[in-house]
Amino acid sequence: MSAILANVVRFAGSLRAAGLAAGPDKVPDAIRALDLAGVARREDVFWMWHAIFVSSEQESDLFARIFHRFWSEEPAAGSATQKPVVEAGATNPGLPEGTREDGGHGPQAGEEGTWSPAEALRTMDFADMDEGEMARARQVVAQMSMALAPLAGRRLRPSPSGRRIDLKAALQAGVRQPGGMITLPLVRRVDKPPGVVLLCDISGSMIDYARMLICFAHALSAHGRKAGTRRWTVGAMKVHTFTFGTRLTHVTRDLATPDAAAGLRSVAGRVEDWSGGTRIGECLGTFNRGWGRRLPGQGTIVILVTDGLDRDVGGNLGREMAMLRRSCRKLVWLNPLLRWREFRPRTWGIRTMLPHVDRFLPCHNLASLEGLAEILARPGRGSAEDMKGWLRQV
């Protein structure tokens, strides 16, 4: 396969990681479109692939952002296409069996020479990073955009562009000015940020990925606090972080520090089951009974980070997952096993958990975390088509 064809496959993987319906069935259509129209006009390539991969108006902007970032190191404003740069995706059908989706190698950039150290860091597996690379990765995570989709609150405030009439204010104005003209003040609902709960598996099989996801939680928390304080800003999103292995530990206060590395050291020093065994069902039960009703309710986004390798067959895992799903607006499951092309949901734990989640995503490199941030920035529960594909395998 030539460099450009390999990059097309990887580009589809990036779209799929961000939530677009870019399954393997659409990759041949994208390649055939290149054969028919060529690559002489970049604008033509953009709109051909837009027609193939985009199915709604909401997906159009997301497709454009991923397209610009993928095919150019420095995308120009308003430009449809640029030079190819490879970005890791969720599942890459163009790779041989038994390899990671990024293959542990750089992109097939051919003669373009567009592979850079920064891009190599984005697609490097967290388990393969040394301490220096992990430090640089933490800096990238800290600079990620964390603008989550707001929720429509119950409170109203005056607004000239509002669509509702404030009857109470109108009647009060009429009483103060009897016989005069009554104005009809308009109000609109005040948006509020969602609550976020991150439940991170810190067992031995997850420890390399747990470190970076805890840093991701620190970055989310930093957007919801006043700089250098432990207080939340008015209207800011509240982030609660928990670790679990053989027990559940609330570590939100440990992350209330400007330095992600210091917060990670504090978590590792206080958590007693760091890099130990796994009891997913039991720990989720502890969360549901002790914390599920105390944290923000139906507007909460729960991010569950685990490989799902729970061997407690016959336990309460399914019941606890169902209860967890009912207590939140969106349940996102991040699983580093998705970095393998041949991954299938065949173990008991994964098959039990999968029917209760809204999104099932990888979390093995920076590119996958960028895709997660983009998904959290969009309203709605997730891609029903993607989940139907996974559930058909359960």
C-alpha positions in Angstrom: 0.0 0.0 0.0 1.4 3.4 -0.9 2.0 6.1 1.6 -1.1 8.1 0.6 -3.4 5.1 0.9 -2.0 4.2 4.3 -2.6 7.7 5.4 -6.2 7.5 4.2 -6.8 4.5 6.4 -5.3 6.3 9.4 -7.3 9.4 8.7 -10.5 7.3 8.8 -9.3 5.9 12.2 -8.9 9.5 13.5 -12.5 10.3 12.4 -13.8 7.2 14.1 -11.9 8.0 17.3 -13.6 11.4 17.4 -17.1 9.8 17.0 -17.8 10.0 13.3 -19.2 6.9 11.5 -16.0 6.3 9.6 -16.1 2.5 9.6 -14.0 0.2 7.4 -16.8 0.1 4.8 -16.3 3.8 4.0 -12.5 3.6 3.5 -12.8 1.9 0.1 -15.2 4.6 -1.0 -12.7 7.3 0.0 -9.9 5.6 -1.9 -12.1 5.1 -5.0 -12.9 8.9 -4.8 -9.2 9.7 -5.0 -8.9 7.3 -8.0 -11.7 9.1 -9.8 -10.9 12.7 -9.0 -7.2 12.6 -8.2 -5.5 14.9 -5.6 -4.7 17.8 -7.8 -7.3 20.0 -6.1 -7.3 19.8 -2.4 -10.7 21.5 -2.1 -12.1 18.6 -4.2 -10.6 16.0 -1.9 -12.1 17.8 1.2 -15.6 17.9 -0.2 -15.5 14.4 -1.6 -14.6 12.9 1.7 -17.1 15.3 3.4 -19.8 13.6 1.4 -18.6 10.2 2.4 -17.9 10.6 6.1 -20.3 13.3 7.3 -23.9 12.5 7.8 -25.2 15.5 9.8 -24.7 19.2 10.1 -23.3 18.8 13.6 -20.5 16.6 12.3 -19.4 19.0 9.6 -17.3 21.3 11.8 -15.7 18.4 13.6 -14.8 16.8 10.3 -13.2 20.0 9.1 -11.1 20.4 12.3 -9.8 16.8 12.1 -9.1 17.2 8.4 -7.1 20.3 8.8 -5.1 19.0 11.8 -4.5 15.6 10.1 -3.3 16.8 6.7 -1.3 19.8 7.8 1.2 20.5 10.6 0.0 24.1 10.6 -3.4 24.3 9.0 -4.2 27.6 7.3 -7.5 29.3 8.1 -10.1 28.5 5.5 -7.9 26.0 3.7 -9.6 22.7 2.8 -6.5 20.5 2.5 -2.8 20.5 3.1 0.1 18.1 3.2 -0.5 14.7 4.7 0.5 14.2 8.3 -0.5 10.9 10.0 -2.5 10.8 13.2 -3.4 7.7 15.2 -7.0 6.5 15.2 -9.1 4.0 17.1 -9.0 0.9 14.9 -6.9 0.6 11.8 -7.9 -2.1 9.3 -4.8 -1.5 7.2 -2.4 -2.9 9.7 -1.3 -6.5 10.1 -2.8 -8.7 12.8 -1.2 -8.5 16.2 0.1 -4.9 15.9 -1.0 -1.7 17.7 -3.1 0.7 15.6 -0.1 3.0 15.3 2.2 0.0 14.8 4.8 1.5 17.2 6.1 3.5 14.2 5.7 6.8 12.5 3.4 7.6 9.7 3.8 6.5 6.1 4.4 10.0 4.9 6.3 9.0 1.7 8.2 11.8 0.1 6.3 14.5 1.9 8.5 14.2 5.0 5.8 15.6 7.3 6.5 13.3 10.3 7.7 15.4 13.2 8.8 14.6 16.8 5.6 16.3 18.1 3.5 14.1 16.0 5.5 11.0 17.1 4.7 11.9 20.7 1.0 12.3 19.9 0.8 8.7 18.5 3.2 7.0 21.0 1.6 4.5 23.3 1.7 5.7 27.0 3.2 2.3 27.9 6.2 3.0 25.6 7.1 6.4 27.0 10.1 7.1 29.2 10.0 9.7 32.0 11.0 12.6 29.7 8.3 11.7 27.2 5.7 11.4 29.9 6.7 14.9 31.2 6.2 16.3 27.7 2.9 14.5 27.3 1.7 15.9 30.6 2.4 19.4 29.2 0.4 18.6 26.1 -2.6 17.4 28.1 -2.5 20.5 30.3 -2.8 22.6 27.2 -5.7 20.7 25.6 -9.0 22.4 25.1 -11.4 21.3 27.8 -14.5 23.2 26.8 -17.3 20.8 27.7 -20.8 21.1 26.1 -23.0 23.2 28.5 -26.3 22.1 29.9 -29.5 24.2 29.9 -30.1 25.3 33.5 -33.3 26.0 35.3 -32.4 29.6 36.2 -33.6 32.5 33.9 -32.0 35.9 33.4 -33.1 38.9 31.4 -31.9 38.9 27.8 -33.0 41.0 24.8 -32.6 37.9 22.6 -34.6 35.6 25.0 -37.5 33.6 23.7 -39.6 33.6 26.8 -41.6 36.4 28.4 -40.9 37.2 32.1 -44.6 37.4 33.2 -43.8 38.2 36.8 -41.6 41.2 35.8 -44.2 42.4 33.3 -47.0 42.3 35.9 -44.8 44.1 38.5 -44.0 46.8 35.9 -47.8 47.2 35.3 -48.5 47.7 39.0 -45.8 50.3 39.3 -47.1 52.1 36.2 -50.9 51.7 36.2 -52.6 52.8 33.0 -49.3 52.9 31.1 -47.9 50.7 28.4 -46.7 47.4 29.8 -43.4 46.2 28.5 -42.7 42.5 28.0 -39.2 41.7 29.2 -37.6 38.6 27.7 -35.5 36.0 29.6 -33.5 33.0 28.6 -32.2 30.0 30.4 -28.7 30.2 31.9 -26.4 27.5 30.7 -24.3 25.6 33.2 -21.3 23.4 32.8 -21.8 19.6 33.4 -20.3 17.8 36.3 -17.5 15.2 35.5 -16.7 12.1 37.4 -13.6 10.1 36.4 -13.3 6.5 37.7 -9.8 5.3 36.9 -8.6 1.7 37.2 -5.1 1.6 38.8 -4.5 -2.1 38.7 -1.3 -3.6 37.4 -2.5 -4.0 33.8 -3.7 -0.3 33.7 -1.0 1.6 35.6 0.8 3.1 32.5 -2.5 4.5 31.2 -3.9 5.4 34.6 -1.1 7.9 35.2 -1.9 9.9 32.1 -5.7 9.7 32.6 -5.2 11.1 36.1 -3.2 14.0 34.5 -6.2 14.4 32.1 -8.5 14.7 35.2 -6.1 17.3 36.7 -6.3 19.3 33.5 -10.1 19.2 33.6 -10.0 20.2 37.3 -7.8 23.1 36.5 -10.4 24.5 34.2 -13.0 24.4 37.0 -10.9 26.1 39.8 -9.6 29.5 40.4 -5.9 29.5 39.6 -3.9 28.4 42.7 -6.9 27.8 45.0 -9.1 24.9 46.0 -12.3 26.9 45.4 -14.6 26.4 42.4 -15.5 29.4 40.3 -19.1 30.3 40.0 -20.7 28.3 37.2 -17.5 26.3 36.6 -17.7 22.5 36.0 -16.9 20.4 39.0 -14.6 17.4 38.5 -14.4 14.5 40.9 -11.7 11.9 40.5 -11.7 8.4 41.9 -9.2 5.5 41.6 -10.1 1.9 42.1 -8.3 -1.5 42.1 -9.4 -3.6 45.0 -11.0 -0.5 46.7 -12.4 2.9 45.8 -10.4 6.0 46.7 -11.6 9.7 46.3 -8.5 11.6 45.1 -10.0 14.9 44.0 -8.2 16.9 46.8 -4.9 15.4 45.8 -5.3 16.9 42.4 -6.0 20.4 43.7 -2.5 21.6 42.8 -1.2 23.6 39.9 1.4 20.9 39.2 0.1 17.7 37.5 3.2 15.7 38.4 2.9 16.7 42.1 -0.8 15.7 42.1 0.1 12.3 40.5 2.7 11.7 43.2 0.2 12.6 45.9 -2.3 10.1 44.5 0.3 7.4 44.2 1.4 8.0 47.8 -2.0 7.9 49.3 -3.8 5.1 47.3 -3.2 1.8 49.0 -4.1 -0.5 46.1 -1.8 1.2 43.5 -0.8 -1.3 40.8 -2.6 -4.2 42.5 -5.6 -6.4 41.6 -9.0 -5.5 40.2 -12.5 -5.7 41.6 -14.5 -3.6 39.2 -18.0 -4.6 40.3 -17.3 -4.2 44.0 -15.7 -0.8 43.5 -18.5 0.5 41.3 -20.9 -0.7 44.0 -19.1 1.3 46.6 -19.3 4.4 44.4 -23.0 3.9 43.6 -23.9 3.5 47.3 -21.6 6.1 48.8 -21.1 8.8 46.1 -23.7 8.3 43.3 -26.3 10.5 44.9 -23.9 13.0 46.5 -22.3 14.1 43.3 -24.0 16.2 40.5 -27.0 14.3 39.1 -28.4 13.7 35.6 -26.1 16.3 34.0 -23.0 14.4 35.0 -20.6 12.9 32.5 -18.9 9.7 33.9 -15.6 8.7 32.4 -14.8 5.1 33.3 -11.2 4.1 32.6 -10.5 0.3 32.7 -9.6 -2.6 30.6 -12.7 -4.5 31.9 -10.7 -7.6 32.9 -12.8 -8.4 35.9 -12.7 -12.1 36.7 -15.5 -12.0 39.3 -17.8 -14.1 37.0 -21.3 -14.2 38.4 -20.8 -11.0 40.5 -22.8 -7.8 40.5 -20.9 -6.1 37.8 -23.9 -5.8 35.4 -26.2 -4.5 38.1 -23.7 -1.9 39.2 -23.0 -0.8 35.7 -26.8 -0.3 35.1 -27.1 1.7 38.3 -24.1 3.9 37.3 -25.6 4.5 33.9 -28.9 5.6 35.4 -27.2 8.2 37.6 -25.5 10.2 34.8 -26.2 11.9 31.5 -23.4 10.2 29.6 -21.2 7.2 30.4 -17.9 7.1 28.4 -15.7 4.0 28.7 -12.0 4.4 27.9 -10.3 1.1 27.3 -6.6 0.9 26.2 -7.2 -2.6 24.7 -8.8 -0.8 21.8 -5.2 0.0 20.6 -5.1 -3.6 19.2 -6.7 -4.1 15.8 -7.8 -7.7 16.7 -9.6 -6.6 19.9 -13.0 -8.2 20.3 -15.3 -7.9 23.4 -15.0 -11.6 24.4 -14.1 -11.6 28.1 -16.9 -11.8 30.6 -16.2 -8.4 32.2 -16.2 -6.5 28.9 -19.3 -8.2 27.6 -21.1 -7.5 30.8 -20.2 -3.8 30.9 -20.5 -2.8 27.2 -24.3 -2.7 26.9 -24.5 0.1 29.6 -22.1 2.6 28.0 -22.7 5.5 25.5 -19.2 5.6 24.0 -16.5 3.0 23.9 -13.1 4.6 23.1 -9.3 4.0 23.2 -7.1 5.9 25.7 -3.6 4.8 24.9 -2.0 7.9 23.4 -2.4 11.7 23.2 -4.3 11.5 19.9 -7.0 9.4 21.6 -7.2 11.9 24.5 -7.6 14.8 22.0 -10.5 12.8 20.4 -12.0 12.4 23.9 -11.9 16.1 24.5 -13.6 16.8 21.2 -16.4 14.3 22.1 -16.9 15.8 25.5 -17.3 19.2 23.8 -20.3 18.0 21.8 -23.8 17.6 23.3 -25.7 14.4 23.2 -25.0 10.9 24.5 -22.8 9.6 21.7 -22.8 7.7 18.4 -25.5 5.1 18.4 -24.1 3.5 15.2 -20.7 2.9 16.8 -22.2 1.3 19.9 -24.5 -0.9 17.7 -21.4 -2.3 16.0 -19.8 -3.2 19.3 -23.0 -4.6 20.8 -23.4 -6.9 17.8 -20.2 -8.6 18.9 -21.3 -9.1 22.5 
